[in-house]
Amino acid sequence: MSPSPPPTPSSPTAWVVDPTVANSVALVGSCFTILMWLAPVRDVWTGTESIFMTKGERMPASSLSYVAGVFNCLLWVMYGTTRLEQMLIAWLVNVCGLVLNLSFTLCYVWFSTGSYRRQVKTEFSMFMVILFIAVMIWITTGSNDGVGYIAMGVNIISKEKKEEAFSC
């Protein structure tokens, strides 16, 4: 039994999107993503120590959302680098996110004390291992699809921690 041929654009099972519509949706999504990355800028960059404190406590909030954001954007930049023609907008958005999250992480380290700085180092080390695994998958398979899958997982961690950090 031979496999069936892939659907063509004229077949009823294929869904073809007009490139103008696809690019418009990508642009709107990218704008919202940039706004998400920019949300904490005013609080973080003004040098207020309180942004890193949890509600009602004098204990710093988790730095995991910032560290995960750095590695999330870094993995997406790595993934998109080999597909720049298809992913230019997403690549640019993640370069912006990488720079912003790195600056937020550095601000967190600046305002935190010894044990919380060690926490950031531990989180960075954990994500460096994940990054190493992603690069090894890329090198051994010759495809960076594994980097994309790992980036999706880190994306979930990043978003969960951001919601937790900024919930009222």
GUKE-436473 format. One line per 8 residues: for each residue x negated, y negated, z of N, C-alpha, C, O, CB. Coordinates in Angstrom, 3 decimals. Each point is the difference from the previous one (the first is absolute). Glycine has a CB too. Layout:
REM residues N
X Y Z X Y Z X Y Z X Y Z X Y Z ~ ...
REM end
This chain:
REM residues 168
-0.845 1.171 0.000 0.845 -1.171 0.000 -0.896 -1.241 0.000 -0.832 -0.160 0.893 2.692 1.407 0.329 ~ -1.701 -2.098 -2.186 -0.837 -1.197 -0.100 0.616 -1.148 0.805 1.220 -0.109 0.114 -2.017 0.842 -2.399 ~ -0.064 -1.578 2.834 0.528 -1.123 0.789 0.716 -1.001 -0.899 -0.336 -0.167 -1.172 -1.516 0.466 2.845 ~ 2.848 -0.958 -1.087 0.747 -0.986 -0.782 -0.837 -1.255 -0.189 -0.806 -0.338 0.867 2.983 1.248 0.006 ~ -2.002 -1.599 -1.980 -0.799 -1.215 -0.250 0.433 -1.124 0.937 1.145 -0.029 0.451 -1.439 0.697 -2.866 ~ -0.614 -1.585 2.704 0.361 -1.118 0.885 1.067 -0.874 -0.665 0.072 -0.067 -1.227 -2.395 0.088 2.244 ~ 3.152 -0.691 -0.205 1.052 -0.833 -0.578 -0.599 -1.171 -0.782 -1.040 -0.546 0.368 2.574 1.195 1.517 ~ -0.869 -1.010 -2.946 -0.418 -1.153 -0.796 0.880 -1.185 0.370 1.071 0.190 0.576 -1.867 1.299 -2.478
0.367 -2.718 1.582 0.808 -1.166 0.362 1.420 0.042 -0.547 0.889 -0.639 0.563 -2.981 -0.646 -0.499 ~ 2.326 2.013 -1.135 1.342 0.039 -0.563 0.861 1.106 0.618 1.207 0.047 -0.236 -2.149 -0.964 -1.883 ~ 0.334 1.801 2.902 0.776 1.077 0.608 0.799 -0.544 1.188 -0.399 -0.988 0.617 -1.328 2.692 -1.354 ~ 2.852 -1.059 1.054 0.858 -0.518 1.073 -0.606 0.139 1.391 0.483 -0.647 0.929 1.444 1.212 -2.349 ~ -2.972 0.258 1.607 -0.573 0.173 1.330 -1.109 -0.997 0.309 -0.405 -0.127 1.156 0.984 2.517 -1.320 ~ -1.074 -3.092 -0.836 -1.084 -0.958 0.227 0.585 -1.363 0.350 1.039 -0.405 -0.522 -2.541 1.663 -1.076 ~ 0.818 -1.945 2.484 0.431 -1.326 0.412 -1.094 -0.974 -0.395 -1.103 0.067 0.542 2.493 0.844 1.391 ~ -1.119 -1.794 -2.842 -0.976 -0.951 -0.488 0.415 -1.389 0.467 1.141 -0.419 -0.192 -1.681 1.871 -1.824
-0.392 -2.149 2.623 0.261 -1.346 0.496 -0.674 -0.999 -0.923 -1.148 0.179 -0.408 1.324 0.650 2.791 ~ 0.544 -1.857 -2.694 -0.550 -1.071 -0.822 -1.226 -0.578 0.717 0.091 -0.307 1.188 2.209 -0.227 -2.181 ~ -3.433 0.377 0.318 -1.202 -0.522 0.651 0.207 -1.365 0.668 -0.611 -0.277 1.032 -0.706 1.538 -2.711 ~ 2.156 -2.102 1.113 0.266 -1.306 0.619 0.663 0.172 1.353 -0.351 -0.690 0.957 0.571 -0.346 -3.222 ~ 0.739 1.953 2.353 0.682 0.273 1.266 -0.991 0.610 0.997 -0.044 -0.403 1.163 2.249 0.746 -2.380 ~ -2.984 0.614 0.764 -0.969 0.656 0.883 -1.012 -1.012 0.544 -0.307 0.011 1.192 0.587 2.134 -2.486 ~ -0.793 -3.008 0.437 -0.964 -1.009 0.451 0.638 -1.007 0.939 -0.645 -0.456 0.943 -0.598 0.738 -3.074 ~ 2.504 -0.639 1.890 0.699 -0.939 0.884 0.192 0.600 1.384 -0.227 -0.666 1.010 1.394 -0.326 -2.990
-0.750 2.252 2.024 0.180 0.675 1.285 -1.347 0.119 0.728 -0.068 -0.204 1.212 2.049 1.489 -2.146 ~ -3.040 -0.959 0.206 -1.332 0.102 0.596 -0.449 -1.336 0.566 -0.591 -0.049 1.079 0.029 1.880 -2.676 ~ 0.834 -2.912 0.884 -0.394 -1.327 0.456 0.767 -0.409 1.260 -0.588 -0.547 0.933 0.048 -0.071 -3.302 ~ 1.841 0.881 2.399 0.807 -0.323 1.184 -0.481 0.829 1.193 -0.171 -0.533 1.097 2.167 -0.035 -2.561 ~ -2.212 1.853 1.256 -0.499 0.855 1.080 -1.363 -0.447 0.498 -0.272 0.047 1.200 1.558 1.839 -2.163 ~ -2.136 -2.316 0.056 -1.331 -0.482 0.385 0.093 -1.281 0.814 -0.747 -0.182 0.961 -0.210 1.231 -3.017 ~ 1.870 -1.939 1.677 0.185 -1.244 0.760 0.454 0.301 1.429 -0.494 -0.605 0.952 1.068 -0.613 -3.082 ~ 0.364 2.151 2.275 0.459 0.363 1.343 -1.108 0.674 0.807 -0.099 -0.201 1.210 2.424 0.452 -2.105
-3.149 0.539 0.235 -1.117 0.637 0.696 -0.998 -1.043 0.484 -0.493 0.091 1.124 0.793 1.967 -2.523 ~ -0.600 -3.040 0.572 -0.910 -1.074 0.425 0.598 -0.764 1.167 -0.717 -0.342 0.940 -0.179 0.142 -3.277 ~ 2.199 -0.076 2.300 0.646 -0.674 1.127 -0.103 0.843 1.269 -0.182 -0.545 1.089 1.759 -0.591 -2.680 ~ -1.461 2.459 1.463 -0.145 0.878 1.163 -1.411 -0.104 0.577 -0.178 -0.078 1.215 1.904 1.643 -2.174 ~ -2.742 -1.564 0.061 -1.378 -0.111 0.478 -0.237 -1.367 0.637 -0.787 -0.113 0.940 0.030 1.711 -2.733 ~ 1.428 -2.640 1.293 -0.214 -1.350 0.515 0.772 -0.298 1.295 -0.272 -1.010 0.649 -0.109 0.308 -2.998 ~ 1.325 1.547 2.734 0.867 -0.269 1.140 -0.761 -0.375 1.281 0.369 -0.986 0.637 1.248 2.564 -1.654 ~ -2.642 -0.851 1.418 -0.657 -0.356 1.264 -1.099 -1.059 -0.107 -0.655 -0.293 1.000 1.174 2.572 -0.294
-0.739 -2.858 -1.886 -1.137 -0.911 -0.194 0.017 -1.162 0.981 -1.013 -0.276 0.644 0.992 0.900 -3.045 ~ 1.145 -1.305 2.527 0.058 -1.191 0.851 -0.380 0.345 1.444 -0.775 -0.716 0.635 2.568 -0.255 -2.124 ~ -1.246 2.066 1.993 -0.269 0.371 1.389 -1.424 0.499 0.201 -0.644 -0.337 0.993 3.046 0.901 -0.743 ~ -2.892 0.233 -1.184 -1.330 0.594 0.167 -1.092 -1.041 -0.207 -0.924 -0.094 0.807 1.823 2.301 -1.578 ~ -0.806 -2.984 -0.296 -1.074 -0.918 -0.336 -0.014 -1.280 0.829 -0.992 -0.727 -0.024 1.098 1.656 -2.237 ~ 0.978 -1.226 2.999 -0.031 -1.207 0.830 -0.789 0.231 1.274 -0.243 -0.929 0.770 2.448 0.246 -1.703 ~ -2.596 1.910 1.147 -0.853 0.282 1.145 0.771 0.219 1.279 -0.576 -0.098 1.084 -1.160 -1.230 -2.168 ~ 3.009 1.621 0.997 0.771 0.255 1.212 -0.220 1.426 0.449 0.242 0.949 -0.746 1.476 -2.644 0.069
-2.171 1.831 1.884 -0.258 1.319 0.568 1.296 0.776 0.199 0.001 1.230 -0.016 -2.042 -2.136 1.145 ~ 3.145 0.186 -0.940 1.261 0.652 0.336 0.549 0.880 -1.118 0.774 0.915 0.281 -0.306 -2.831 1.195 ~ -0.834 1.679 -2.716 0.507 0.827 -1.093 -0.433 1.451 0.170 0.673 0.911 -0.481 -0.724 -2.903 -1.041 ~ -1.056 2.208 2.196 -0.503 1.353 0.175 0.452 0.625 1.314 -0.469 1.079 0.364 -1.485 -1.705 -1.749 ~ 2.858 -0.038 2.098 0.510 0.540 1.252 1.386 0.600 -0.239 0.785 -0.536 -0.782 -2.117 -1.164 2.118 ~ 1.628 2.809 -0.662 1.327 0.589 -0.121 0.986 -0.840 0.782 -0.390 -0.736 0.906 -0.584 3.038 -1.192 ~ 2.248 -2.200 -0.055 1.040 -0.796 0.648 0.023 0.275 1.496 0.129 1.152 0.415 1.224 -1.131 -2.528 ~ -1.476 -1.060 2.925 0.132 0.096 1.446 -1.176 0.623 0.724 0.081 0.197 1.212 2.290 -0.055 -1.620
-3.442 0.173 -0.262 -1.148 0.610 0.657 -1.261 -0.763 -0.364 -0.046 -0.681 -1.024 1.174 2.930 0.998 ~ -2.138 -2.137 0.852 -1.295 -0.622 -0.299 -0.953 1.045 -0.559 -1.201 -0.032 0.269 1.550 -1.675 1.556 ~ 0.187 2.617 -2.593 -0.808 1.038 -0.610 0.061 -0.188 -1.511 1.086 -0.183 -0.551 -0.658 1.795 2.481 ~ -1.546 -1.572 -2.596 0.037 -0.215 -1.452 0.882 1.002 -0.730 0.069 1.175 0.360 -2.347 -2.109 -0.191 ~ 2.943 0.443 -1.194 0.778 0.873 -0.880 -0.974 0.887 -0.772 -1.205 -0.253 -0.020 3.084 -1.468 -0.188 ~ -1.358 2.732 -0.405 -0.847 0.931 -0.739 -0.636 -0.670 -1.213 0.638 -0.773 -0.714 0.807 2.660 1.487 ~ -2.698 -1.574 -0.981 -0.707 -0.504 -1.177 0.189 0.921 -1.195 -0.470 -0.300 -1.097 -1.205 -0.783 2.593 ~ 2.363 2.205 -1.289 0.127 0.997 -1.047 0.678 -0.548 -1.252 -0.346 0.404 -1.110 0.435 1.327 2.878
0.871 -2.642 -1.610 0.682 -0.523 -1.195 -0.964 -0.775 -0.886 0.096 0.068 -1.225 2.047 -0.193 2.513 ~ -3.072 -0.612 -0.684 -0.959 -0.766 -0.790 -1.052 0.911 -0.639 -0.336 -0.156 -1.174 0.706 -1.809 2.687 ~ -0.879 2.910 -0.736 -1.023 0.920 -0.508 0.602 0.897 -1.087 -0.626 0.229 -1.035 -0.567 -0.262 3.278 ~ 2.404 0.538 -2.007 0.661 0.826 -1.018 0.279 -0.836 -1.253 -0.087 0.512 -1.116 1.131 0.928 2.924 ~ -0.712 -2.711 -1.632 0.222 -0.876 -1.151 -1.253 -0.169 -0.837 0.068 -0.023 -1.229 1.675 -1.162 2.527 ~ -2.895 1.065 -0.633 -1.274 -0.119 -0.724 -0.224 1.235 -0.865 -0.289 -0.111 -1.191 -0.670 -1.311 3.045 ~ 1.092 2.587 -1.250 -0.288 1.223 -0.740 1.094 0.336 -1.004 -0.282 0.587 -1.045 -0.997 0.229 3.008 ~ 2.532 -1.182 -1.659 1.079 0.182 -0.964 -0.311 -0.773 -1.280 0.062 0.553 -1.098 1.601 -0.238 2.976
-1.994 -1.581 -1.730 -0.307 -0.825 -1.179 -1.274 0.472 -0.692 -0.071 0.003 -1.229 1.203 -1.949 2.322 ~ -2.136 2.344 -0.317 -1.244 0.474 -0.593 0.234 1.251 -0.852 -0.537 0.113 -1.101 -0.726 -1.072 3.047 ~ 2.064 1.893 -1.434 0.294 1.209 -0.764 0.778 -0.322 -1.273 -0.268 0.586 -1.048 0.276 0.725 3.178 ~ 0.959 -2.241 -2.055 0.756 -0.366 -1.201 -0.874 -0.737 -1.006 0.181 0.151 -1.208 1.895 -0.277 2.586 ~ -3.017 -0.667 -0.890 -0.935 -0.668 -0.920 -0.863 1.046 -0.696 -0.229 -0.084 -1.206 0.195 -1.990 2.662 ~ -0.445 3.061 -0.697 -0.787 1.081 -0.600 0.824 0.753 -1.037 -0.478 0.291 -1.096 -0.850 -0.073 3.218 ~ 2.558 0.091 -1.768 0.872 0.745 -0.909 0.283 -0.794 -1.273 -0.045 0.551 -1.099 1.077 0.599 3.071 ~ -0.747 -2.417 -1.829 0.352 -0.829 -1.142 -1.168 -0.408 -0.872 0.199 -0.421 -1.140 1.650 -0.377 2.482
-3.066 0.914 -0.830 -1.177 -0.421 -0.756 -0.142 0.776 -1.307 -0.425 -0.561 -1.009 -0.689 -0.041 3.160 ~ 1.459 1.862 -2.140 -0.124 0.798 -1.221 1.218 -0.120 -0.903 0.012 0.532 -1.110 -1.454 1.039 2.366 ~ 2.468 -2.273 -0.780 1.229 -0.159 -0.773 0.381 -1.484 -0.102 1.177 -0.348 0.100 -0.406 2.643 0.646 ~ -1.741 -3.145 -0.938 0.261 -1.437 0.025 1.030 -0.454 -1.029 0.775 -0.917 0.273 -3.082 0.629 0.535 ~ 2.328 0.903 -1.971 0.977 -0.420 -1.008 1.429 0.208 0.475 0.869 -0.834 -0.255 -2.520 1.385 -1.519 ~ 1.899 0.555 2.464 1.348 0.294 0.476 0.292 -0.630 1.354 1.160 -0.268 0.314 -1.251 2.388 -1.586 ~ -0.930 -2.360 2.074 0.218 -0.395 1.388 -0.628 -1.341 0.368 -0.320 -0.221 1.167 0.412 2.617 -0.629 ~ -0.269 -3.265 -1.473 -0.688 -1.260 0.280 0.688 -0.812 1.089 -0.662 -0.501 0.909 -0.121 0.487 -3.259
2.100 -0.123 2.270 0.722 -0.793 1.007 -0.141 0.640 1.377 -0.308 -0.688 0.973 1.947 -0.088 -2.726 ~ -1.417 2.082 1.844 -0.127 0.690 1.288 -1.429 -0.071 0.518 -0.217 -0.135 1.205 2.085 1.671 -1.852 ~ -2.833 -1.448 -0.241 -1.402 -0.082 0.401 -0.301 -1.379 0.599 -0.636 -0.099 1.050 0.009 1.757 -2.857 ~ 1.082 -2.708 1.142 -0.237 -1.362 0.506 0.676 -0.231 1.344 -0.579 -0.620 0.892 0.401 -0.183 -3.244 ~ 1.402 1.300 2.500 0.714 -0.139 1.272 -0.778 0.695 1.113 -0.115 -0.538 1.101 2.325 0.426 -2.319 ~ -2.735 1.280 0.950 -0.728 0.731 1.031 -1.369 -0.598 0.289 -0.499 0.132 1.117 1.713 1.904 -1.813 ~ -1.827 -2.684 -0.273 -1.243 -0.734 0.289 0.312 -1.138 0.980 -0.743 -0.219 0.956 -0.216 0.793 -3.259 ~ 2.060 -1.295 2.063 0.412 -1.066 0.932 0.292 0.582 1.383 -0.423 -0.552 1.016 1.383 -0.778 -2.939
-0.233 2.452 1.953 0.315 0.647 1.272 -1.243 0.476 0.727 -0.068 -0.078 1.227 2.240 0.767 -2.182 ~ -3.150 -0.200 0.221 -1.256 0.450 0.592 -0.713 -1.160 0.689 -0.452 0.130 1.137 0.256 1.655 -2.898 ~ 0.098 -2.909 1.074 -0.669 -1.170 0.576 0.758 -0.499 1.234 -0.613 -0.282 1.029 -0.261 -0.348 -3.314 ~ 2.195 0.520 2.188 0.800 -0.486 1.135 -0.083 0.940 1.191 -0.234 -0.450 1.122 1.775 -0.665 -2.728 ~ -1.351 2.428 1.384 -0.044 0.939 1.123 -1.383 0.092 0.620 -0.124 0.196 1.209 1.950 1.085 -2.281 ~ -2.861 -1.419 0.267 -1.349 -0.022 0.559 -0.177 -1.231 0.890 -0.605 0.088 1.068 -0.279 1.154 -3.086 ~ 1.409 -2.385 1.581 -0.100 -1.211 0.834 0.826 0.156 1.279 -0.421 -0.465 1.059 0.069 -0.939 -3.129 ~ 1.525 2.051 1.990 0.813 0.217 1.211 -0.733 0.917 0.975 0.017 -0.229 1.209 2.097 -0.082 -2.550
-2.760 1.353 0.807 -0.750 0.922 0.853 -1.162 -0.716 0.683 -0.256 0.213 1.185 0.898 1.692 -2.689 ~ -1.339 -2.751 0.757 -1.105 -0.749 0.597 0.498 -0.964 1.078 -0.660 -0.168 1.025 -0.600 0.361 -3.184 ~ 2.411 -0.825 1.942 0.589 -0.862 1.028 0.375 0.811 1.238 -0.204 -0.453 1.126 1.068 -1.086 -2.915 ~ -0.320 2.729 1.581 0.346 0.874 1.121 -1.241 0.322 0.822 0.015 -0.081 1.228 1.886 1.056 -2.555 ~ -2.975 -0.608 0.631 -1.256 0.315 0.690 -0.520 -1.232 0.741 -0.505 0.123 1.116 -0.039 1.621 -2.863 ~ 0.660 -2.911 1.151 -0.490 -1.239 0.608 0.713 -0.283 1.323 -0.638 -0.406 0.971 0.115 -0.492 -3.260 ~ 1.840 1.110 2.331 0.780 -0.331 1.192 0.114 1.139 0.994 0.460 -0.218 1.121 0.790 -1.352 -2.516 ~ -1.651 2.774 1.025 0.162 1.124 0.923 -1.231 0.168 0.883 -1.068 -0.552 -0.266 2.568 1.677 -1.394
-1.313 -0.350 2.711 -1.096 0.273 0.945 -0.628 1.355 -0.331 0.395 0.667 -0.956 0.747 -2.041 2.767 ~ -2.114 1.757 -1.011 -0.824 1.175 -0.272 0.729 1.277 -0.356 -0.279 0.585 -1.046 -1.271 -1.598 2.552 ~ 2.481 1.469 -0.669 0.649 1.288 -0.265 0.876 -0.067 -1.250 0.143 0.992 -0.714 -0.175 -0.495 3.172 ~ 0.612 -1.656 -2.719 0.844 -0.129 -1.196 -0.848 -0.128 -1.258 0.426 0.397 -1.084 1.355 -1.484 2.470 ~ -2.975 0.535 -1.240 -0.920 -0.020 -1.146 -0.452 1.409 -0.337 -0.156 0.345 -1.171 -0.614 -2.649 1.799 ~ 0.557 3.119 0.399 -0.360 1.399 -0.234 1.145 0.739 -0.690 -0.236 0.885 -0.823 -1.271 -0.929 2.841 ~ 2.748 -0.318 -1.682 1.161 0.607 -0.647 -0.031 -0.284 -1.498 0.283 0.888 -0.804 1.061 -1.130 2.926 ~ -1.688 -1.000 -2.508 -0.086 -0.344 -1.422 -1.099 0.821 -0.667 0.180 0.489 -1.115 0.650 -2.827 1.598
-1.965 2.490 0.192 -1.091 0.801 -0.563 0.434 1.449 -0.196 -0.338 0.622 -1.008 -1.334 -2.134 2.114 ~ 2.423 2.051 -0.138 0.490 1.374 -0.113 0.964 0.133 -1.178 -0.079 0.956 -0.772 -0.192 -0.653 3.256 ~ 1.177 -1.267 -2.616 0.952 0.038 -1.108 -0.723 -0.128 -1.338 0.337 0.698 -0.957 1.430 -1.688 2.445 ~ -2.762 0.097 -1.561 -0.779 -0.132 -1.234 -0.710 1.305 -0.321 -0.045 0.419 -1.157 -0.266 -2.870 1.597 ~ -0.246 3.096 0.581 -0.692 1.277 -0.222 0.955 1.060 -0.525 -0.344 0.765 -0.901 -1.266 -1.337 2.723 ~ 2.824 0.615 -1.249 0.998 0.974 -0.438 0.346 -0.236 -1.475 0.087 0.951 -0.777 0.845 -0.805 3.134 ~ -0.738 -1.399 -2.736 0.354 -0.292 -1.383 -1.193 0.170 -0.945 0.188 0.267 -1.187 1.553 -1.851 2.026 ~ -2.953 1.435 -0.330 -1.177 0.267 -0.832 -0.056 1.481 -0.370 -0.395 0.352 -1.112 -0.847 -2.254 2.217
1.637 2.767 -0.173 0.054 1.433 -0.296 1.046 0.255 -1.092 -0.246 0.762 -0.935 -0.465 -0.195 3.314 ~ 1.873 -1.208 -2.256 1.047 0.142 -1.025 -0.505 -0.521 -1.343 0.237 0.616 -1.039 1.557 -0.854 2.802 ~ -2.490 -0.899 -1.737 -0.557 -0.567 -1.234 -1.029 0.954 -0.617 -0.026 0.190 -1.217 0.404 -2.521 2.116 ~ -1.219 2.926 -0.060 -0.998 0.958 -0.468 0.681 1.194 -0.668 -0.435 0.458 -1.056 -1.134 -1.179 2.893 ~ 2.644 1.226 -1.213 0.735 1.120 -0.575 0.584 -0.386 -1.359 -0.059 0.773 -0.956 0.594 0.073 3.269 ~ 0.030 -2.056 -2.383 0.584 -0.464 -1.272 -1.060 -0.079 -1.093 0.240 0.416 -1.134 1.487 -1.715 2.409 ~ -2.883 0.773 -0.940 -1.081 -0.109 -0.990 -0.496 1.378 -0.404 -0.286 0.230 -1.175 -0.384 -2.448 2.135 ~ 0.562 3.131 -0.016 -0.454 1.357 -0.324 1.001 0.705 -0.919 -0.396 0.706 -0.928 -0.811 -0.588 3.137
2.498 -0.310 -1.951 1.019 0.581 -0.889 -0.148 -0.587 -1.395 0.086 0.716 -0.998 1.498 -0.388 2.940 ~ -1.804 -1.626 -2.004 -0.160 -0.685 -1.288 -1.209 0.546 -0.760 0.080 0.268 -1.199 0.978 -2.334 2.171 ~ -2.174 2.228 -0.263 -1.233 0.474 -0.638 0.133 1.451 -0.439 -0.396 0.347 -1.113 -0.927 -1.949 2.507 ~ 1.874 2.451 -0.537 0.055 1.429 -0.321 1.038 0.333 -1.057 -0.203 0.924 -0.787 -0.546 -0.466 3.088 ~ 1.857 -1.189 -2.339 1.045 0.310 -0.984 -0.133 -0.816 -1.275 0.563 0.367 -1.032 0.932 0.213 2.911 ~ -2.226 -1.671 -1.821 -0.120 -0.867 -1.169 1.223 -0.865 -0.222 0.087 -0.716 -0.998 -1.563 2.406 -0.003 ~ 2.418 -1.629 1.921 1.234 -0.787 -0.099 0.204 -0.729 1.325 -0.291 0.540 1.067 1.329 1.100 -2.734 ~ -0.543 -2.855 1.589 0.217 -0.715 1.252 1.456 0.080 0.455 0.445 -0.835 0.787 -2.317 -0.698 -1.393
2.618 2.527 0.120 1.377 0.188 0.459 0.043 0.280 1.509 0.916 -0.453 0.687 -0.292 1.329 -2.970 ~ -1.601 -0.141 2.794 -0.061 0.263 1.440 -0.137 -1.275 0.805 0.546 -0.107 1.098 -1.563 2.307 -1.587 ~ 0.285 -3.178 -0.055 -0.131 -1.304 0.667 1.373 -0.651 0.102 0.330 -0.586 1.031 -2.695 0.306 -1.902 ~ 3.167 0.374 -0.185 1.351 -0.556 0.023 0.880 0.672 1.041 0.756 -0.674 0.699 -0.999 0.131 -3.104 ~ 0.153 1.878 2.519 0.799 0.714 0.992 -0.415 -0.373 1.419 0.849 -0.205 0.868 -0.564 2.087 -2.489 ~ -1.585 -1.970 1.851 -0.483 -0.394 1.328 0.405 -1.443 0.287 0.372 -0.321 1.129 -2.319 1.926 -1.317 ~ 1.879 -2.478 -0.818 0.416 -1.392 0.182 1.470 -0.088 0.393 0.378 -0.848 0.809 -2.097 0.133 -2.483 ~ 2.549 1.585 1.105 1.420 -0.001 0.381 0.163 0.369 1.477 0.831 -0.586 0.693 -0.193 1.203 -3.057
-1.412 0.336 2.843 0.066 0.374 1.412 -0.453 -1.124 0.908 0.640 -0.276 1.015 -1.029 2.628 -1.668 ~ -0.712 -3.007 0.297 -0.487 -1.129 0.803 1.000 -1.155 -0.065 0.163 -0.737 0.972 -2.563 1.426 -1.402 ~ 3.066 -0.845 -0.712 1.019 -1.030 -0.152 1.118 0.195 1.019 0.480 -0.970 0.586 -1.029 0.788 -3.028 ~ 0.965 1.423 2.657 1.046 0.293 0.981 -0.462 -0.377 1.395 0.760 -0.614 0.749 0.093 2.476 -2.190 ~ -2.086 -1.510 1.815 -0.539 -0.360 1.312 -0.031 -1.514 0.155 0.397 -0.534 1.035 -1.781 2.637 -0.998 ~ 0.910 -2.790 -1.070 -0.121 -1.459 0.041 1.351 -0.660 0.216 0.120 -0.890 0.842 -2.101 1.031 -2.345 ~ 2.986 0.271 0.772 1.323 -0.626 0.092 0.662 0.314 1.334 0.631 -0.875 0.594 -0.397 1.028 -3.081 ~ -0.365 1.082 2.970 0.588 0.374 1.280 -0.577 -0.844 1.129 0.740 -0.491 0.852 -0.391 2.821 -1.700
-1.663 -2.499 0.857 -0.649 -0.755 1.064 0.317 -1.492 -0.095 0.105 -0.665 1.031 -1.930 2.375 -0.984 ~ 1.978 -2.251 -1.253 0.365 -1.409 -0.148 1.390 -0.240 0.558 0.220 -0.991 0.696 -1.677 0.799 -2.730 ~ 2.405 1.083 1.740 1.357 -0.149 0.523 0.004 0.092 1.513 0.724 -0.735 0.671 0.200 1.704 -2.778 ~ -1.731 -0.068 2.644 -0.078 0.173 1.449 -0.634 -1.223 0.662 0.440 -0.421 1.069 -0.606 2.908 -1.386 ~ -0.851 -3.051 -0.301 -0.717 -1.133 0.581 0.834 -1.275 0.001 -0.115 -0.816 0.914 -2.007 1.854 -1.668 ~ 2.964 -1.214 -0.271 0.735 -1.250 -0.112 1.468 0.138 0.349 0.780 -0.905 -0.294 -2.378 0.228 -1.437 ~ 2.008 1.793 2.356 1.396 0.139 0.400 0.237 -0.794 1.282 -0.881 -0.104 0.853 1.020 2.394 -1.935 ~ 1.044 -2.838 1.200 0.341 -0.827 1.184 0.587 0.818 1.091 0.340 -0.532 1.057 0.039 -1.387 -2.511
REM end
